[in-house]
Amino acid sequence: MNEMISDKQNFFLSIHSSTKKIKCITLALGLSIFITGSSYATESHTPSGSTSKINESPTSVRDLVSCTSGKKGKRFGFLDVYGQSRDSLYNIWKDKFGMDLIAESSRMANDLGIGWIRLSFWYPKNKLDSYSRKKYDQAVADGLDIFATIYIDEKDHLNENAYVWLETIVSEYSSKIKYWQVHNEVGKPNRYAQADTYIELLARSSSTIKKACPDCSVVMGSTLPNKNYYTLVIDKGDSYVDAYDFHIFFAEDMPSFKDFSSRVHKPIFITEMATHSGQPQGSRRMSAPYHSEREQAQTLIKWYTQAFSSGAGYIFWSQFVEWFGFMGQIDGLFDFTGIVYNGMCDSPATDNVCRDSNIDKGAGVKKEAYYSLKALISKIGNFSAVEQIAEWRYKFTVDGKSVYVVWCDSSSGRLLSELRGPIKVTDYLGKEATVQADSLRLSESPVFIETD
C-alpha cells in the first residue's frame, strides 16, 4: 500500500552507503508537472543555455522480430536460471538440504517474471546431458525463450563433422530454440585469438544454422572488452549474424560496451552481467573488494539502466542461485554474484566450506538484489524506448507511459527543472510512497519515479 507523506516532509530512502556520504540534489528530470483538476500534463523544459540534456528524443530498442516471450520481463534473463552448468550444486541441495534446485529456481524465476534462459551445446556431444535436459524441459514448461550457445573448439573449426553435428542439433531443437550463438567470449588466447579464424567459424556456422532453421537468429559470440578485436569481428562478420552479445562484470566494462554498441545496428544481448556481494578471492578478474548486499542490489539497477540506455535490448544476469566452486575455485567471483544464496557457507552439512560463514544466509535465501531486480522488472519490464536525460537520469517508455530511473552519485548534479505536485517514488527494494516533488532528495541509491 502506498504511503502518503506530507508535502512539508522530506522523503529520504534508506540508501546511503556505509563508506561515504553524498550531498544530494533536488530531483530534476527535464520536465515540469502542472496539476489540472485530477489529471497531469507534462511539457519539456530545459533552462536557457543548458547543455546537460543528452538525448533529444527516446531511443527505440533494437528488437528481435521472433521474440516470443509473453513474460513481463521479456528483456530479462539469466545465464543459468536453474543452477550452474554442472550438476554438483544440484546434487548437494538434494542430498544435504532436501531441496530441488531446479524446482526452487523455477518458482523464484516465475515470481520475478523473467523471459530468458541461456543453455549450451558442446561439440561433439550429440545431446544435452541429463541435467541440462532437465533445465531445458523446465524452461519449456516455464514458457521461457531459450538462447543457445554452441561450442566448436578452434581445433575443430575446419572439421566437416562439426557442421554436420551443428545441423543435427539445430534441427532437433529448433522448434523451441530460435536463438543460436556461435561460441562464447572469443578473443582469449585459447578461444579464437585471431579474429579471422573466428570469422571462418562464424561464416560456416551461420550458413549451417540458417539451412537447418531459416527462421532462427544467429548471434555473434561475445568478445572481451578488446576494441581492436571486436572492431575486426564486427567489420568482417556483421553479414553473418542477426544479433550481438557482450559481457559486463566490472564498472570499467561499461564504457567498452557503449563503444561496442555504437558500432552495431542490430539487436544486442548482454548474456552475462553481474556484480557481487561478499568478498571474492582469487585472480584479478575472479577477486574483488567487499560489497554489501545493498551495494550489489543498487548496482544491479544502475548497470541494467545504463546498459539498456546504451543499446542493449536483452540482458541476462549471470547467476541466479550462486554458483559453487566455478573452475575448481571456491570463493571465486561467481560464488558471490548470484541473487540467491547457495547455502555452502552456512550449513554444517557442507562443513562451512567458504572462508567466512557470515557471507551466506542459507540455501535459497534471497539477497537484496533479488528484490531490486523484481522492482526493476515490475517497473520497466516491457519498455519500448529509453532516453538518458542527463547524468544518472533516465526515462523509459512503458506501455505508453514514462517511468524514470534516477540517482545521484556525486554532489555535482545539475538541475534541469523542478517537479511540482505529487509523484510516486519506489525505492530499490520496491517500497512505494507518494511524495511532493519538492521534498524529494536523491542519493546514490536509485529510485523509480512515476508521474501519473
Secondary structure, DSSP 8 states (H G I E B T S, - for coil): --EE--TTS-B--S---SS------B---SEEEEEETTEEEEEE---TT------SS-EE----TT----STEEEEEEEETTS-SSSHHHHHIIIII---HHHHHHHHHHHHTEEEEEEEEETT--S--HHHHHHHHHHHHTT-EEEEEEE--GGGTT-HHHHHHHHHHHHHHTTTEEEEEE-SSBTBTTB--SHHHHHHHHHHHHHHHHHH-TT-EEEE--B-S-HHHHHHHHHHHGGG-SBEEEEE-STTHHHHHHHHHHT--S-EEEEEE---SB---SSGGG----B-HHHHHHHHHHHHHHHHHTT-SEEEEEESB--SSGGG-TTSGGGT--SB--STTT-GGGTT-SS-GGG---TT-B-HHHHHHHHHHHHHTT--EEEEEETTEEEEEETTEEEEEE--SSTT--------SEEEEE-TTS-EEEEEGGGBB--SS-EEEE--
